[in-house]
Each structure stands twice: as structure tokens, then as C-alpha cells.
């Protein structure tokens, strides 16, 4: 499974985010495997390193937002009384 590169320190060509779990979620419009849009997937091969870095940054943001949303939904607020 591909782990995301450490963007601030990564040297050389950025790896593809693809992990070979290719299914486009019809609600989010993102690939379930790599969290890219269909446009980002299509442009990856011809993208320069700056664009690939921007795509990786977008992926990291999407994943952190999804994780935060999951935590907010699945964990009740402890200590909160009404």
C-alpha cells in the first residue's frame, strides 16, 4: 500500500497515489483508493512535479477532513451534559 510522501522533505519524483483500489464514489466524486478526482487521475501522467505536489496536498487535506468527520460522527462528546 502506498503511503503518502513527506511533502516538505521529499526529493525526486513523487510517487503515484494509486493503490490499485479503483472505484469512483458517486457521492464524493473521489476514488475510494487514492482519494483523487477523475480529473486528477487523468492528468497525473502528464503533470509536472509542482502539480503532483498540489494533488498530494489535496489528498492529504481530503483524508484529514474525512478522518475528522468520522471521529465527530462516531465518538460522542464525553463530559458534555445538557
ChimeraX attribute file (.defattr): number of C-alpha atoms within 10 A of each C-alpha:
attribute: neighborCount
match mode: 1-to-1
recipient: residues
	/A:1	9
	/A:2	11
	/A:3	10
	/A:4	15
	/A:5	15
	/A:6	10
	/A:7	12
	/A:8	7
	/A:9	7
	/A:10	10
	/A:11	9
	/A:12	7
	/A:13	10
	/A:14	17
	/A:15	13
	/A:16	17
	/A:17	21
	/A:18	16
	/A:19	12
	/A:20	11
	/A:21	11
	/A:22	13
	/A:23	13
	/A:24	17
	/A:25	13
	/A:26	8
	/A:27	6
	/A:28	10
	/A:29	13
	/A:30	21
	/A:31	18
	/A:32	16
	/A:33	16
	/A:34	22
	/A:35	26
	/A:36	22
	/A:37	17
	/A:38	12
	/A:39	9
	/A:40	16
	/A:41	17
	/A:42	11
	/A:43	12
	/A:44	16
	/A:45	10
	/A:46	9
	/A:47	13
	/A:48	12
	/A:49	13
	/A:50	10
	/A:51	14
	/A:52	21
	/A:53	19
	/A:54	12
	/A:55	21
	/A:56	24
	/A:57	14
	/A:58	14
	/A:59	19
	/A:60	14
	/A:61	13
	/A:62	15
	/A:63	14
	/A:64	12
	/A:65	12
	/A:66	12
	/A:67	12
	/A:68	11
	/A:69	11
	/A:70	11
	/A:71	11
	/A:72	11
	/A:73	10
	/A:74	8
	/A:75	8
	/A:76	9
	/A:77	9
	/A:78	6
	/A:79	6
	/A:80	6
	/A:81	5
	/A:82	3
